[in-house]
Structures are given as structure tokens and as C-alpha cells.
Amino acid sequence: MFLGSFQVIKGSHFRKLSINKAPDTYVKLCMVSSLGQEMARTKTSTRRGQPNPLYKELFLFQVKK
């Protein structure tokens, strides 16, 4: 069993959708084996209207070897 932990801290410089509207942002995480097979996936919560969002989210992946 493999246990991996990953932390998404922040994002920066996401493009604005228009002059007056900042984007809704999130980060997708995907763990891929050395053979290119997807082993696990998840995503952060969505930050509404933030071009430089602060996430501070920790993710634990438990994957069979």
C-alpha cells in the first residue's frame, strides 16, 4: 500500500474572464503510475472570483501497489 500526501497551497495569475470579473478557480490532482495509468484523482474546493486563490488543502492518496 502506498500512502502519499500532497498539499495545494495557492494559485496565482489565473486569467480574468473579463475586465470586471475574476475567475472561479480550482486545482485537479491526478496520481499516475510509472506506466501512465491513473491511480487516484481529486480536486480542491472552488474559490469564487479569485485570480490568486489561497487553498491550504491537504490530500492523502492511499493506493495499492
Buried (B, 14 or more C-beta within 10 A) or exposed (E): EEEEEEEBEEBEEBEEEEEEEBBEBBBEBEBEEEEEEEBBEBEBEEBEEBBEBEBEBEBEBEEEE
